[in-house]
Amino acid sequence: MQIGLGFDTGGTYTDAVLMDMDKNRVLQKSKALTTRDDLSVGVRNTLIGFDKELLKKAAMVSLSSTLATNSIVEGKGCRVALICVGEEFEMTIPVDLHTTVSGGHDLEGNEAAPLDEDAARRFMMSVKDRVDGLAINSYLSVRNPDHELRLKRIAKEVLDIPVVCGHELSSSLGYHERTITSVMNSRLIPIIKDLMDSVKKVMIEYDIKAPLMIVKGDGSIMSESVALERPIETILSGPAASLIGAKMLTGKEDAIVMDMGGTTLDIGILRNGFPRLEKEGAMIGGRRTRVMAAEISTSGIGGDSRMIVNGSKFMLEPSRVVPLCIAASRWPQLIPRLKAVAAVRSRFSPESMDVKNIVQDTEFFIKLKDIKNVLLSKEDHALLEMISTEPFSLKEAGVKLNVHPFSFNVAKMEEIGMVQRIGLTPTDILHAEGTYAEYEKAASEYAVSHQSNKMGMTEAEFIRFAKGKVIDKLAEELLRKLFFEETDTFKLDAVGYDLMRKAISRQSGLDYECIIRLNKPLIGIGAPVSAWFPQVAVKFETELLLPEYSEVGNAIGAVTGSIVETVEVLLKPGIGENALDDPSCILFAPFGRIEFEKMSKGEVFAVEEGERYVRERALRAGADHIDVRSSKHEKKVGLGEGYDGRVLIETMITVTAVGKPKQFKTEEYVSEYVRL
């Protein structure tokens, strides 16, 4: 019997499954709270009830996680510096320090301007000890990576931090998207390293001698060493695993999969048994990346989403906070403090204020860790000292420290992971309602009493109102995903938005109503989705499947994947030679820019070098039994009426390597990912 151990580390829960891989049978399963301050605690807690002898026999350990996706959605991560070469960046993603130097290439891979190495070196010296990662992105580096590689060599001399280049993460055009991807990648390196170190620590404790694999956003898997270099590829890891797990648990080839975790709602679609890949790159937090991943819509609505009432205005916002019921189970002293504010009606904050800075009497903060070289005020330092052992609200801290609650820059400290916010969430609403009572119900009830008082509602009315807001938000995100599948855009005009609201509310307008029925079933993954998804399915008159083990569906998907590495090699005919049978060409690939006298020779080289490249990457990713395949796609255009034939614009050679992880021995296998 081949044993596989799968983990999924989410924002709230860490799941584990022990599986008989020969029969795709779950042997044992468990859930434990994710412990952000020390992830190994949550991982360890999932294995407490597992058979230790079976654990020792595990031939592979595979991990999926939403931590990377959550960090991007929440705007968290380490400090990053960015060097742009030859083109300014629009700064649509936060960067701590950045500069632009001259350089870059043109579409033919020729140097557009000399690289200003001196300016780049001066910038690197200036950011030393002030950032944790460096991203380098040069204009059209996918056509010639020389400038990025030269700066990376200098960075290795000057800085002792991880350095990532744009061309290492994507071979597709799109300077802006590639820069976003490289910045995100740099931000995620310490987060993924912390996660892998936590799992390896527990594996040693349980004497598990097996390779550790991590799920990528396309549902395939890679080794820990590769994940540390390219952590951006783990975005949508958890949702991709949920698609694979949903198919295995239900046997459905065509379905809509909704995976609701603590921080995010992830929606993907199975078509003919496979998740569709987004060729243009995954969309995360409204930003287009250049990461090949399953086409999954991710939004910041989950069991731990922040619920606040400012004055009498209710808001459900995407930040993840620790539910009060969970926090009170760890810090019981919160319960009498929540009871004291239950009947108090707080003052409102100005609506112009950033929502993260709105003060709530039912929100508390706890220190997570120290981060060096962060500019903080004396008030912030005093707050960190105060919340180092137990949570306090900003109002409590302000009174004790004799400062105004607005004096603390908690939004910045929360963003970089120094503090964790505790507050009212959908999980608390279920606890106050009594439909889910895993933790301290009283804490949730007192918070609901406080917020309902501010809105002039009874507690029961507030619970119904808040639940309705969550369900409507889930339904809205589902429709947005389906609209995108049909129209390839997330934009809604006034008419489209009106139709969507009528379909969700099922209320008629002055002269018409709108009913939308889904032609695929919904598969729910996560826990406790049974409290939310049934009403979503009713709104759209479709079947809802909540299969056995759906609460650990991601962990099941994590342990059933293969290693996949792909490279695309572009060949463009020489200028004026498009109509020739065998023109000269220029080859563009991550392994270089090369000119050939004949297209035929370039194609042979592309296949041979591409196979070597992906095989090497697959081996580094931990693969065995590697199968390599290649395909050719020619882009041609007609010459118009009165002319014969078509001319060649470009040829794309795609080479893919697929293999099972080493030490995970199977006599015969068929990868689900070869056909993607």
Secondary structure, DSSP 8 states (H G I E B T S, - for coil): --EEEEEEE-SSEEEEEEEETTTTEEEEEEEEE--TT-HHHHHHHHTTTS-HHHHHTEEEEEEEESHHHHHHHTT----EEEEEESS-----S--SEEEEES--B-TTS-BSS---HHHHHHHHHHHTTT-SEEEEEETTTTT--HHHHHHHHHHHHH--S-EEEGGGT--SS-HHHHHHHHHHHHHHHHHHHHHHHHHHHHHHHTT--S-EEEE-TTS-EEEHHHHHH-GGGGTTHHHHHHHHHHHHHH--SSEEEEEE-SS-EEEEEEETTEE-EETT--EETTEE----EE--EEES-STTEEEEEETTEEEEEEEE-EEHHHHHHH-TTHHHHHHHHTT-------TTS-GGG---TT-EEEE----TT----HHHHHHHHHTSSS-B-HHHHHHHHTS-GGG--HHHHHHTTSEEEEE--HHHHHHHHTS--SS-HHHHHHHHHHHHHHTT--HHHHHHHHHHHHHHHHHHHHHHHHHHHHHS-----HHHHHHHHHHHHT---SS-------SS-EEEESTTGGGTHHHHHHHTT--EE--TTGGGHHHHHHTT--EEEEEEEEEEE-TT-TTSSS--EEEEETTEEEEES-HHHHHHHHHHHHHHHHHHHHHHTTEEEEEEEEEEEEEEEE--TT--SEEEEEEEEEEEEEEEETT---S----SSTT-
